[in-house]
Amino acid sequence: MSAKENIARFDAVDYLGTPDARADYMAVALEEGDTAEIRRALNTVARSLGMTAVAEEAELGRQGLYKALSDAGNLEFVTVLKLMKAMGLKLSALPIDTE
């Protein structure tokens, strides 16, 4: 067995066991403002809660959720809002620190 086989692959899902951890994770992605990173963060948080449960809570089909959160996915804002609510999170606005 090589050394590479002994190294566990990092998955942020393993660290998102609380509402605060999920909120902090999403906040960082949202603050960065990169749409691909926001989509990846939504995917990670959804996986931490269970994709089927999130899809049901957001009233989305499970396959549609997987597709929307894939690398080729193109989320509509209404879907982002549904997902955030289904994950127990909310969006908020803060002023940009200009200093």
LOFILUM-341823 format. One record per residue: z, y, x of N, C-alpha, C, O, CB in turn. Coordinates in steps of 0.02 Angstrom, whole numbers, padded with zeros to 5 digits, always signed. Atoms other than C-alpha are relative to their C-alpha. Glycine has a CB too. Layout:
N
ZYXZYXZYXZYXZYX ...
REM end
This chain:
99
+00000-00059+00042+00000+00000+00000+00000+00062+00044+00042+00068+00089+00061+00000-00048 +00005-00061-00040-00051+00168+00072+00052+00051-00023+00080+00045-00078-00071+00030-00005 -00048-00053+00017+00060+00322+00074-00023+00037-00063+00019+00059-00103+00007+00049+00058 +00026-00035+00058-00054+00402-00055+00018-00035-00065+00030-00002-00115-00076+00007+00006 -00017+00038+00060-00017+00263-00180+00073+00008-00020+00090-00003-00078-00016-00074+00011 -00071-00008+00014+00170+00299-00167+00018+00068-00029+00073+00078-00054+00040-00011+00062 -00013-00068+00023+00155+00482-00215-00016+00004-00075-00073-00009-00096-00042+00052+00040 +00010-00008+00072+00178+00514-00401-00038+00064-00013-00027+00115+00019+00068+00000-00038 +00039-00058+00019+00055+00633-00479+00045+00049-00038+00081+00028-00084-00063-00020-00043 -00040-00050+00034+00138+00796-00533-00028+00013-00070-00088+00021-00079+00002+00066+00040 +00019-00017+00069+00135+00827-00721+00054+00046-00028+00111+00025-00035-00010-00064-00044 -00049-00048+00026+00219+00983-00790+00033-00024-00064+00088-00001-00081-00035+00066-00013 -00029+00027+00061+00249+00885-00951+00071-00025+00013+00115-00019-00029-00044-00057-00028 -00066+00029-00018+00396+00803-00861+00055+00052+00002+00114+00034+00004-00005-00035+00066 -00050-00054-00007+00483+00973-00851+00004+00045-00062+00035+00098-00060-00017+00042+00061 +00002-00041+00060+00453+01038-01027+00039-00032-00057+00015-00036-00114-00072+00012-00022 -00040+00035+00049+00592+00949-01119+00041+00045-00047+00073+00020-00093+00046-00045+00034 -00038-00045+00042+00670+01104-01197-00045+00056-00027-00096+00071+00003+00060+00030+00039 +00039-00057+00027+00606+01246-01307-00005+00057+00051-00058+00089+00056+00032+00025-00064 +00001-00054-00049+00653+01371-01171-00049-00015+00057-00086+00029+00079+00070+00012+00029 +00046+00019-00054+00556+01275-01037-00072+00007-00025-00115+00031+00012+00013-00072+00024 +00068-00006+00027+00402+01267-01151-00019+00073-00008-00075+00093+00007-00005-00037-00067 +00014-00071+00009+00416+01452-01192-00013+00035+00067-00060+00075+00073+00059+00035-00035 +00010-00030-00066+00433+01501-01008-00068-00021+00029-00102+00020+00059+00056-00021+00048 +00063+00025-00025+00284+01392-00962-00059+00036-00032-00106+00058+00002-00006-00076-00012 +00054-00035+00036+00174+01470-01096+00000+00074+00018-00054+00103+00026+00008-00008-00076 -00003-00071-00017+00235+01646-01053-00034+00014+00067-00069+00065+00073+00073+00023+00004 +00033-00010-00064+00177+01627-00873-00075-00005-00008-00112+00037+00019+00025-00053+00052 +00072+00007+00011+00006+01566-00929-00029+00060-00037-00082+00086-00019-00015-00065-00039 +00024-00058+00038-00011+01707-01054+00000+00063+00042-00045+00105+00037+00043+00011-00063 -00005-00060-00042+00045+01837-00928-00058+00002+00050-00083+00056+00066+00067+00001+00037 +00056+00003-00047-00089+01779-00806-00065+00023-00034-00107+00055-00002-00009-00071+00029 +00057-00024+00038-00218+01810-00942-00065-00039+00008-00116-00021-00020-00013+00069+00017 +00060+00041-00010-00342+01676-00885-00006-00049-00058+00039-00090-00070+00004-00039+00068 +00006+00041+00060-00409+01591-01041+00000-00075+00015+00028-00113-00024-00065+00018-00036 -00002+00071-00018-00436+01424-00953+00071-00023+00014+00090-00078-00005-00045-00014+00061 -00069+00017-00015-00257+01426-00891+00042-00002-00065+00086-00045-00072+00031+00050+00050 -00036+00001+00064-00192+01469-01065-00016-00064-00039+00029-00094-00068-00019+00063-00043 +00020+00061+00034-00291+01324-01138+00034-00061+00032+00059-00105-00003-00076-00009+00002 -00034+00055-00035-00221+01207-01004+00074-00001-00015+00104-00055-00024-00011+00005+00077 -00072-00003+00016-00044+01268-01039+00013-00024-00072+00061-00061-00084+00027+00071+00009 -00006+00025+00069-00068+01239-01226-00006-00076-00001+00031-00110-00037-00053+00032-00046 +00010+00072-00004-00130+01064-01185+00063-00034+00027+00086-00084+00000-00060-00017+00045 -00059+00029-00032+00020+01029-01073+00060+00001-00048+00096-00048-00054+00017+00037+00064 -00056-00004+00047+00147+01091-01201-00011-00047-00058+00036-00080-00081+00008+00073-00025 +00015+00047+00055+00060+00993-01339+00014-00072+00021+00042-00111-00018-00073+00007-00023 -00013+00068-00024+00068+00835-01233+00075-00012+00007+00098-00068-00005-00034-00011+00068 -00072+00008-00008+00253+00866-01200+00034-00015-00067+00087-00047-00070+00031+00062+00032 -00028+00010+00068+00284+00865-01388-00032-00059-00036-00005-00083-00086-00009+00064-00041 +00038+00053+00032+00158+00730-01431-00059+00030-00038-00050+00068-00085+00045-00039-00049 +00061-00030+00029-00021+00773-01475-00006-00013-00075-00025+00031-00112-00061-00028+00036 +00006+00016+00071-00017+00684-01643+00047+00043-00041+00027+00070-00093+00015-00074-00012 -00049-00040+00036+00141+00775-01698-00022+00073-00003-00016+00105-00055+00069-00005+00032 +00023-00070-00002+00071+00944-01644-00060+00009-00046-00064+00058-00084-00018+00022+00073 +00060-00005+00043-00096+00911-01730+00020+00000-00074-00006+00039-00113-00048-00059+00014 -00023+00002+00070-00007+00865-01892+00034+00064-00021+00020+00091-00074+00047-00059-00011 -00037-00062+00016+00108+01016-01886-00047+00060-00005-00036+00104-00046+00054+00013+00053 +00048-00055+00000-00039+01131-01850-00055-00010-00053-00099+00032-00061-00032+00008+00069 +00050+00018+00050-00140+01047-01988-00070-00003+00030-00119+00024+00003+00001+00051-00059 +00063+00010-00035-00277+01001-01865-00010-00075+00009+00039-00113+00011-00001+00036+00068 +00013+00070-00015-00361+00835-01836+00018-00014+00073+00008+00028+00116-00074-00018-00014 -00020+00018-00068-00297+00744-01682-00059+00004+00048-00053+00031+00103+00031-00069+00001 +00059-00001-00043-00472+00721-01611-00025+00072+00011-00046+00090+00066-00056-00042-00029 +00019-00070-00006-00512+00904-01646+00045+00037+00049+00023+00080+00086+00001+00034-00067 -00047-00031-00046-00355+00954-01553-00016-00019+00072-00018+00024+00116+00073-00020-00018 +00019+00022-00067-00402+00849-01402-00062+00037+00024-00066+00060+00081-00012-00076+00001 +00062-00034-00018-00576+00926-01404+00012+00074+00015-00013+00101+00065-00052-00007-00056 -00014-00071-00010-00511+01105-01422+00038+00014+00065+00027+00065+00097+00040+00028-00059 -00040-00010-00059-00389+01083-01279-00029-00031+00063+00002-00030+00117+00069-00028-00011 +00034+00030-00058-00512+00994-01163-00027+00056+00045-00027+00115+00026-00057-00047-00022 +00028-00049-00047-00589+01081-01012-00060+00036-00030-00073+00094-00013-00020-00034+00065 +00059-00031+00031-00744+01115-01117+00018+00033-00067-00026+00059-00101-00054-00053-00011 -00022-00026+00064-00641+01172-01267-00008+00076-00005-00005+00111+00046+00071-00019-00013 +00007-00071+00013-00665+01342-01346+00045+00016-00060+00023+00012-00117-00075+00021-00012 -00048-00012+00053-00510+01389-01445-00012+00066-00036-00025+00117-00004+00070+00000+00028 +00001-00061+00039-00519+01514-01585+00072+00026-00002+00120-00012+00003-00028-00012-00073 -00066-00031-00001-00374+01636-01595+00044-00028-00056+00104-00039-00046-00005+00075-00007 -00039+00028+00056-00320+01568-01765+00028-00069+00019+00083-00087-00001-00044-00006-00063 -00024+00065-00023-00306+01396-01684+00057+00007+00049+00105-00031+00048-00057-00041+00031 -00054-00014-00048-00200+01466-01543+00064+00016-00038+00118-00010-00022-00019+00058+00048 -00059-00018+00040-00082+01542-01671+00029-00060-00036+00090-00069-00037-00018+00055-00051 -00024+00060+00034-00071+01379-01769+00035-00046+00050+00088-00074+00035-00059-00038-00033 -00030+00043-00051-00035+01282-01609+00067+00027+00024+00115-00010+00030-00047-00009+00058 -00063-00030-00023+00097+01403-01549+00055-00012-00051+00111-00031-00034-00009+00076+00013 -00049+00010+00053+00186+01393-01716+00020-00073-00004+00080-00089-00010-00027+00024-00068 -00014+00072+00003+00172+01203-01720+00043-00023+00058+00081-00072+00052-00065-00040-00001 -00039+00017-00059+00250+01199-01546+00067+00036+00002+00105+00031+00050-00040+00015+00063 -00064-00036+00003+00395+01309-01600+00001+00062+00043+00054+00084+00066+00056-00045+00021 +00006-00059-00043+00331+01458-01502-00032+00057-00039-00065+00046-00090-00041-00015+00063 +00033-00057+00031+00275+01633-01548-00027+00046+00055-00001+00047+00111+00049+00039-00046 +00028-00049-00046+00169+01764-01465+00037+00066-00008+00061+00083-00063-00076+00010-00013 -00029-00066+00005+00241+01933-01424-00036+00045+00049-00070+00021+00095+00077-00001+00014 +00033-00049-00043+00179+02091-01341+00051+00040+00038+00103+00059+00012-00045+00046-00041 -00042-00041-00043+00257+02184-01197-00045+00052+00033-00103+00038+00046+00038-00043+00053 +00041-00049-00035+00197+02343-01114-00014-00023+00071+00026-00058+00102+00035+00069+00001 +00018+00016-00068+00107+02322-00949+00040+00045+00047+00042+00106+00038-00077+00008+00013 -00039-00038-00050+00217+02374-00804-00049+00034+00046-00084+00001+00084+00049-00047+00040 +00049-00037-00039+00115+02511-00722+00028+00025+00067-00008+00058+00104-00025+00058-00041 -00030-00023-00064+00234+02544-00577-00011-00048+00055+00010-00037+00112+00074+00013-00008 
REM end
